[in-house]
Amino acid sequence: MKVFPDLEVKMEDLTIDGPRVVYKWMLTGTNTGPDGTGKPVRISGYEEWRLTQNGLIAESQGHFDEAAYREQLLGSY
């Protein structure tokens, strides 16, 4: 990701319930890429995956607090 060259995504938790998996993550990085703000961001979120019988991801739904992300990246808006 060009806008967050130091981007790190770390797994916080993983829950498996049959074909449903919830992957919780923490993203950190500094917006120093092209036209960047120079501001650091730290947000958490999660992905909800539905797996096939072969264990492949058939569907993925991502979730995070977009307002918190924008506040950290741009300040008040």
N, C-alpha and C positions, 0 to 999 in steps of 0.2 A: 504494500500500500504506500504509494508515493507521498501522501499527505501525513502519514504517521510512520516515518522510517524506523522508529524504535518500538513499534507496536508489539505488545505481548498479550496473549490470551492464555489465561491459566484456568484449568478445570478446578472448580470449587466442590462439585458434588456430581454424582451420577446415580440415578434411580432407574431401575429396570422393573417393569411390571408387564410381563408378557410381551406383546408386540409394541408396547409404549415405553419409550425411554425419555427421561428428562436429564439434559446435560446443562448444569449450571456453570457459568463462567464469569471471570473478572477480566476486563480489558483495561490496559493502561498504555499510554503513549503520549507523545508530545507532537502537536500539530506544527511541525517545522518544515514540511514539504512545500511545494510550489504554492504561493499565495497563502501560506499558513499563518495562523494567529500567534504561534509561538507558545500557546497555552497547553498545559498538560490536561489530560482527561483520565478519569478513573470511573468506570461504570460497570455495573454488574447486569447480568441478564441470564436468559436460559433459552435453550432450544428444546422443542418437543418433537421427538422423532417417532414415526410409525415405521416399524420394520417389516420386511417381507419374511416369508418362511425361511429364506436363505440367510437372514440376518443383515440384509442390505437396507439402507434407508429409502423407504418408499415415499415419505413425506416429511418435510421439515418446516416447523413454524417457529420463527425467532421472536423473542420478546426482550425489550429493554426499556428503560425510562428515558424516552426521547427528550423530555423537557430538561432533565438533569444533564444529559449530554450537551444540549444546546447552551445551557447556562454555563457549563464549564468551558465550552469551546468559544462562545461569543460574549459571555457576560450577560447582563440583563438584556432582554429583548421584548 
